[in-house]
Amino acid sequence: MIVQIVGHEDVGASIDMIAQFGEMIGVDQDLLALFPKVGTEIDAVVQHVRRWNSPAWVRLSIRPADLESFEWPCDFCGQLTTLSAPGDGLVLDIRSNDGPGSSTIISHRTCLADNIHSESIGERVRALGVGQNTGRTPAT
């Protein structure tokens, strides 16, 4: 399903209905309620952002469970991490200085911190504290 993100019309976006609801999508009334009419504005969460080419391409999720608490497998340990607030997950955008494109890695805070070199204490502390609403900056 191709969609448009209000306020970001220049960014491509889609919803993979088969990946979200399975290959056997029937004509069940509950399932039909998930398919909005053309032009309807609905809530969604960002599942992936890809910047291989300009402009970026965003894959959205409209699964009711994802709207409540969005989880995705950690790329370090493979276990689910919660990316919605107040989750324990981080989204890392990887870019190169020698050309366009990027990739995204999902990680538990602790998995990232555990994989940062032990001498980089400040970065380990920041990985554990980034985005947390503590009202203070983590000590380094």
C-alpha positions in Angstrom: 0.0 0.0 0.0 1.5 3.3 -1.1 0.9 6.1 1.4 1.7 9.8 1.9 3.1 11.2 5.2 1.3 14.5 5.9 3.9 17.3 6.2 6.6 15.2 4.4 5.0 14.7 1.0 8.5 14.5 -0.7 9.4 11.3 1.3 8.3 8.0 -0.2 6.3 5.8 2.1 4.5 2.4 2.0 2.8 -0.2 4.2 3.6 -3.8 3.6 0.2 -5.3 4.2 1.3 -8.9 3.6 4.2 -8.7 6.0 1.9 -7.1 8.6 -1.1 -9.3 8.4 0.0 -12.5 6.7 -0.3 -13.9 3.2 -3.9 -15.0 3.8 -5.7 -11.7 3.9 -9.4 -12.6 3.8 -12.5 -10.4 3.6 -13.1 -10.4 7.3 -15.0 -7.3 8.6 -12.3 -6.8 11.4 -9.6 -6.8 8.7 -11.5 -4.5 6.4 -11.6 -2.0 9.2 -7.7 -1.8 9.0 -7.9 -0.7 5.3 -8.7 3.0 5.3 -10.5 4.6 2.4 -8.3 6.6 -0.1 -7.5 10.0 1.4 -8.1 9.0 5.0 -5.6 10.2 7.6 -4.6 7.5 10.1 -2.0 6.9 12.8 1.1 4.9 12.0 4.5 4.2 13.4 7.8 4.3 11.4 9.1 0.8 10.9 12.1 1.4 8.6 13.8 4.4 7.0 15.9 3.7 4.0 18.1 6.4 2.4 19.8 4.4 -0.4 18.5 7.0 -2.9 17.1 10.4 -2.5 14.5 11.0 -1.2 14.3 8.7 1.7 11.8 5.8 1.7 9.8 5.0 4.9 7.9 1.8 5.7 5.1 2.3 8.1 3.1 0.0 10.4 -0.5 0.3 11.2 -0.8 -2.9 13.3 -2.8 -2.0 16.4 -0.2 -3.7 18.6 2.6 -1.6 17.0 0.6 1.6 17.7 0.6 0.6 21.4 4.2 -0.6 21.8 6.5 -0.9 18.8 9.0 -3.7 19.0 11.7 -4.9 16.6 14.5 -7.5 16.8 17.9 -6.2 18.1 20.6 -6.5 15.5 23.1 -7.6 18.1 21.3 -10.2 20.2 18.2 -10.9 18.1 15.7 -10.4 21.0 12.9 -7.9 20.6 13.5 -4.4 21.8 10.8 -1.7 22.4 11.4 1.3 20.2 8.3 3.3 21.3 8.5 5.3 24.5 9.6 4.4 27.2 11.4 1.6 25.4 14.9 0.3 25.7 15.7 0.4 22.0 17.9 2.6 19.9 17.8 3.3 16.1 21.3 3.8 14.7 21.7 5.5 11.3 24.9 4.4 9.6 26.3 6.7 6.9 29.6 6.8 5.0 31.6 9.9 4.2 32.4 8.7 0.7 29.0 8.5 -0.9 25.2 8.5 -0.6 23.1 6.0 1.2 22.7 4.8 4.7 21.6 1.8 6.7 19.7 1.4 10.0 20.6 -0.8 12.9 18.3 -1.5 15.8 19.8 -2.2 19.2 19.0 -2.5 22.9 20.8 0.2 24.9 22.7 -2.4 26.8 23.7 -4.4 23.6 25.2 -1.2 22.1 26.9 -0.2 25.3 28.3 -3.7 25.7 29.8 -3.6 22.2 31.5 -0.2 22.6 35.2 -0.5 23.5 35.7 -0.5 27.2 38.0 2.6 27.1 35.2 4.7 25.5 33.5 5.1 28.8 31.7 8.4 27.8 30.2 6.8 24.7 29.0 3.8 26.7 27.3 6.1 29.2 25.7 8.2 26.5 24.5 5.0 24.7 22.7 4.1 27.9 21.2 7.6 28.4 20.5 9.0 25.0 16.8 10.0 24.6 16.0 9.3 28.2 13.9 12.0 29.9 16.0 12.3 33.0 16.2 16.1 32.9 20.0 15.8 33.0 22.9 15.0 30.7 24.6 11.7 31.5 28.0 12.1 33.2 31.1 11.2 31.1 
